[in-house]
Amino acid sequence: MRAALLALSLSGCTVLDQGPDCAQVQEEAYEAWNHVFEYYERMAGLKQAEVEAAEAQLEYSTDMRERAQRARNAYRFRQQNGLQDARTGEVRKDPTIAAEQGAQARAAGARAERVADDEELDIVGVMTQVEALEQLNANATLAREIRDAAKGPPADAWAAARQGRGLTDTTLAPKAFAASERAWSTCGED
């Protein structure tokens, strides 16, 4: 018993203490929501980098598709119109060359179709990444608003914290909500 009283007196608490004061629990709630906000800010920054990489991949796929289509069109043109001798300007239509140009046109067309399929997947990838980025930014905004309200009037802080119940993609948010709940039970008005 003496050891418990000694430990209690060394901790700075007295038997008359009613627990943490309002400012302390509000600060804890603020810090907890600040961690949530910083988490979403970091995740949004990382997602922004992923969006930029996906956009670069889409740009590359689009460029490759356009190149393959231009090559296909050039081979078809030469197949149909023959080859022009650069020295004499004479146009030669050789059936062997025409067949070769046709094969090359078909190969370039197949490449263009494969790249177009990749381009479609890249478009879906960019759209998915952008949606995820928008959600992270919205979560960061919500966490910032809750954090900023945490030091305000207890009723406003609690109302803001209840909006954060939907932030379930991180373990930080439930901890922050619990800190807000402690702040409300300590500081809240009956």
HUGI-V367508 format. One record per residue. N is the residue number from 1. RES is the residue in three letters. NEAR is the number of other ideal C-beta (glycine too) atoms within 12 Angstrom. Layout:
n | res | near
N | RES | NEAR
N | RES | NEAR
This chain:
n | res | near
1 | MET | 7
2 | ARG | 8
3 | ALA | 9
4 | ALA | 12
5 | LEU | 13
6 | LEU | 10
7 | ALA | 12
8 | LEU | 16
9 | SER | 14
10 | LEU | 11
11 | SER | 12
12 | GLY | 9
13 | CYS | 16
14 | THR | 12
15 | VAL | 10
16 | LEU | 7
17 | ASP | 13
18 | GLN | 10
19 | GLY | 15
20 | PRO | 20
21 | ASP | 15
22 | CYS | 25
23 | ALA | 16
24 | GLN | 19
25 | VAL | 29
26 | GLN | 33
27 | GLU | 24
28 | GLU | 29
29 | ALA | 42
30 | TYR | 30
31 | GLU | 23
32 | ALA | 36
33 | TRP | 43
34 | ASN | 26
35 | HIS | 28
36 | VAL | 41
37 | PHE | 34
38 | GLU | 22
39 | TYR | 28
40 | TYR | 37
41 | GLU | 22
42 | ARG | 20
43 | MET | 27
44 | ALA | 28
45 | GLY | 18
46 | LEU | 18
47 | LYS | 27
48 | GLN | 22
49 | ALA | 16
50 | GLU | 23
51 | VAL | 27
52 | GLU | 18
53 | ALA | 18
54 | ALA | 28
55 | GLU | 22
56 | ALA | 18
57 | GLN | 24
58 | LEU | 28
59 | GLU | 18
60 | TYR | 18
61 | SER | 29
62 | THR | 23
63 | ASP | 19
64 | MET | 25
65 | ARG | 28
66 | GLU | 20
67 | ARG | 19
68 | ALA | 30
69 | GLN | 24
70 | ARG | 19
71 | ALA | 25
72 | ARG | 29
73 | ASN | 21
74 | ALA | 20
75 | TYR | 30
76 | ARG | 23
77 | PHE | 21
78 | ARG | 27
79 | GLN | 27
80 | GLN | 17
81 | ASN | 17
82 | GLY | 18
83 | LEU | 23
84 | GLN | 15
85 | ASP | 12
86 | ALA | 9
87 | ARG | 6
88 | THR | 9
89 | GLY | 9
90 | GLU | 12
91 | VAL | 16
92 | ARG | 18
93 | LYS | 18
94 | ASP | 16
95 | PRO | 12
96 | THR | 14
97 | ILE | 21
98 | ALA | 22
99 | ALA | 16
100 | GLU | 17
101 | GLN | 29
102 | GLY | 21
103 | ALA | 19
104 | GLN | 24
105 | ALA | 27
106 | ARG | 20
107 | ALA | 19
108 | ALA | 30
109 | GLY | 25
110 | ALA | 19
111 | ARG | 25
112 | ALA | 29
113 | GLU | 19
114 | ARG | 18
115 | VAL | 28
116 | ALA | 23
117 | ASP | 18
118 | ASP | 23
119 | GLU | 27
120 | GLU | 18
121 | LEU | 18
122 | ASP | 28
123 | ILE | 22
124 | VAL | 18
125 | GLY | 23
126 | VAL | 27
127 | MET | 18
128 | THR | 19
129 | GLN | 28
130 | VAL | 23
131 | GLU | 18
132 | ALA | 24
133 | LEU | 27
134 | GLU | 19
135 | GLN | 21
136 | LEU | 31
137 | ASN | 23
138 | ALA | 22
139 | ASN | 34
140 | ALA | 33
141 | THR | 22
142 | LEU | 28
143 | ALA | 41
144 | ARG | 27
145 | GLU | 25
146 | ILE | 41
147 | ARG | 38
148 | ASP | 21
149 | ALA | 31
150 | ALA | 42
151 | LYS | 26
152 | GLY | 23
153 | PRO | 18
154 | PRO | 28
155 | ALA | 18
156 | ASP | 24
157 | ALA | 41
158 | TRP | 31
159 | ALA | 20
160 | ALA | 31
161 | ALA | 42
162 | ARG | 20
163 | GLN | 24
164 | GLY | 41
165 | ARG | 19
166 | GLY | 18
167 | LEU | 37
168 | THR | 13
169 | ASP | 20
170 | THR | 26
171 | THR | 15
172 | LEU | 29
173 | ALA | 31
174 | PRO | 22
175 | LYS | 24
176 | ALA | 40
177 | PHE | 32
178 | ALA | 23
179 | ALA | 36
180 | SER | 45
181 | GLU | 26
182 | ARG | 28
183 | ALA | 40
184 | TRP | 29
185 | SER | 21
186 | THR | 25
187 | CYS | 31
188 | GLY | 22
189 | GLU | 13
190 | ASP | 7
